[in-house]
Amino acid sequence: MQVLDISSVVEDGVNNPFGGSPFPLTPGDVGILRSTILPSFGLHSGLSIAAYVASRATGRVELKDWLWPSAQVINAWWSAVGRVMYYSDITFNVAWNSLSWTEKMLLGGVTAWGLRLFYRIASRSIARGKDDPRYEGVKKQPGFWNKTFFTQFLPEAAFQTIITLPFTVPFRLLPATVSLRPESAGLLRALAVGLFSAGFTMEVLADVQLESHRQERADLCREGVWSIVRHPNYLGDTLVHLSFPLFCASGPFHPATLLGPLANYIFLRYVGGDKENETSQEKRYRAEDPHKFEQLQEWRRTKNSFWPGLSELKNPWTWIIVGTGVVGALVEETARVCFNAF
């Protein structure tokens, strides 16, 4: 089997197929801007332009939501495998086998998260047959299509650039600035797998339970994982993204990766996600469904939108989610030992 010798292709910061410099870089070094941030922003903004053109042609703003998970997966695979294949003229197998076990776990986690979310968004969109209700009102604003690229599409590309740092920096910027002892790295990897497993399970259960509830009842879903917080899907997404820099920390680590989950959290809480969703719900329910509007107000008084309160320690669904995290960490450790993978 051919093994990729990274040192043989690192001659300078420009020719290095991983995009990094052969000299140690600090978190504020221009190297991360040149090797990672600017190329990522170019990729995400280019994809956003394509999504904007398609959205304007079809009249459906929600196409940018299709791009949210898929663009991040594309960036991860290009950074980890595609760039190396292109610049070093090697096969997929050689590029893939050059990755460590932890790097494969990181890339696999990003892919599983992105494909699941893309399927969820796309399938709901196709079944609905029209734009997301969140966008129906704003499209009626004067000059909406002329300004929405700069107010929604391009800002989301900027957020995606920062959010993807945990799964672009490890493959683009060499060497890392922090190295941990093996025992500490193993603990962080187990924590990363546990957080990812818990968050991913929470997202899946939130979607499944919501669909099941809608088929049986017309009121708000407040059972299952929806009894923990008002938006368990966003909490699950946050846990998943928090796991990514921990995967990085269990191997060669750059502190800039910590900005990824922070940017994702800010977006979900204060830009889109939580804020956008509940604002839309409140307007629609007030005008169309007074019963749901009353439920939403009561729910807000008793349950946090994002983070569980201490009272949720008594909630069995909390411990089900915690249990899936523990099981995930045990399964990963068993598989790593069985395959003798490091």
Buried (B, 14 or more C-beta within 10 A) or exposed (E): EEEBEBEEBBEEBEEBBBBBBBEEBEEEBEBBEBBBBEBBBEBBBEBBBEBBEBBBEEEBBBBBBBBBBBBBBBBBBBBBBBBBBEBBEBEEEBBBBBBBBBBBBBBEBBBBBBEBBBEBBBEBBEEEEEBBBBBEEEEEEEEBEEEBBEEBBBBBBBBBBBBBBBBBBBBBBBBBBEEBEEEEBBBBBBBBBBBBBBBBBBBBBBBEBBEEBEEEEEEBBBEBBBBBBBBBBBBBBBBBBBBBBBBBBBBBBBBBBBBBBBBBBBBBBEBBBBBBBBEBBBBBBBEEBEEBBBBBEEBEEEBBBBEBEEEBEEBEBBEBBEEBBBBBBBEBBEEBEEEEEE
